[in-house]
């Protein structure tokens, strides 16, 4: 699961409201329907994989809510989630050599680590990043862009 969607999952799981979600500036385009889509997809996954890079980005994104009441409970929930998640590591030496160096220049360390892990494990990547989804698709790696789910729901009248 990509950074923004993991942040959405964690923030809205703690307090499911649009106001809570939008306290984090990078999550301002999401709503409860997006949260419910991520929850549904995460519940069907046999495991959720995180990387140190993704966890660092999630911490930075959600830092906006540290002054909101209940932050300690939120942080405890995050620790519980992280404890259960499956962590994968990509060595920096891998990311700064071909073919990842080219990818790194387009999407950064966190997403390049996702590409590396997905290419070796064959997992489905849930993302909101069109560029990352395109790179994964080009490499024959399965990716699900939540924006496509939004479009499908709109077309279906949901």
Protein Blocks (a to p, Z undefined) as FASTA:
>chain_A
ZZklmmmmmmmmmmgcfklmmmpmklmmpcfklmmmmmmmmmmpmbdcddfklmmmmmmm
mmmmmmpghklmmmmmmmmmmmmpccddddfklmmpcfklmmmmmnojmlmmmmmmmmmn
opacddfbfklmmmmmmnopacddfklmmmmmmmnoZZ
